[in-house]
């Protein structure tokens, strides 16, 4: 008799990958063999995207060439430009990004090819365009105009300028860039798996990314950082501990804690906690950092759960001036580097992903004409 299926495919190996790896017991994350603790705060997001998509950390000349390629990808196509205002009026952020990435696929000059070189070009364009799509969406729904990106500035610097409307402090840019690095890839999470399933049919990269964005949109995958911020805003700074204890006693889930893979602290949370503390001090109001720290202590004492990547990301993004409902879209800006790398990898050594299923319905049913039912 066949083994019972593992619910949610937990611990089932769905693909071989050279992109990222997790040691859940030790709380370690690796991108192509590099420990995230070595990359965070050292490698830029552009270097990290190059590492994931093209296999190696770039040399100076390779990084310059990649930066020029990203800059060429900033020009949004006609379909996106014509429709973004109406989409911003009618769709919430993640819905809008799903639509806009789909439209950008129709505009892409390599849309009819999944050849390796075409995939590399599309991957660079998608990484370049995703922050622009979020910024242009924000501008359209608020009646403003996003500044044109500056080729001399990084993706992180341009994004903060375009979304907040102010020139960011250099340290803010460094912190946001580190956030992008921390979120760039994370093995076979739900959205990455969705992208690979789509790509495995030999569908195009934009279709696979639309599948990933649709998956990230679900509240059990993306959106936890937004919910963390809403929780912080709903609590009184003096009543955090009791409120958290009451929620836990009532069986309510506190978003931003626990992880299916890590048995200890999520290594990304280690960096985000530090950044939240630094930004809180820099802004002169560390209330949300202090509230977060108190929540962390209570949840650990009560449930033994560690914060995950989403928990301190909430206060970090808030301190950077990013609107709360754009937190998950920001996730997609970073994860685009990993998603596209996984599509490239899937196409390079492809096999259709077609798992089996366990049938639990009725058997030996007999058909009857409608008059006899």
Secondary structure, DSSP 4 states (H G I P E B T S, - for coil): -PPPPPGGGTT------SSEEEETTTTEEEETTEEHHHHTTTS-HHHHHHHHHHSSPPPHHHHHHHHHHHHHTT---HHHHHHHHHHHHHS-HHHHHHHHHHHHHHH-TTTT---HHHHHHHHHHHHHHHHHHHHHHHHHHHT--PPPPPTTS-HHHHHHHHHHSSPPPHHHHHHHHHHHHHTS--SS-HHHHHHHHHHHTT--HHHHHHHHHHHHTSTTTS-HHHHHHHHHHHS-GGGHHHHHHHHHHTT---TTB--SS-SS--HHHHHHHHHHHHHHHHHT--HHHHHHHHHHHHHHHHH-PPB-HHHHHHHHHHHTT--GGGHHHHHHHHHHHHHHHHHHHHHHT-----------S--S-----GGG-
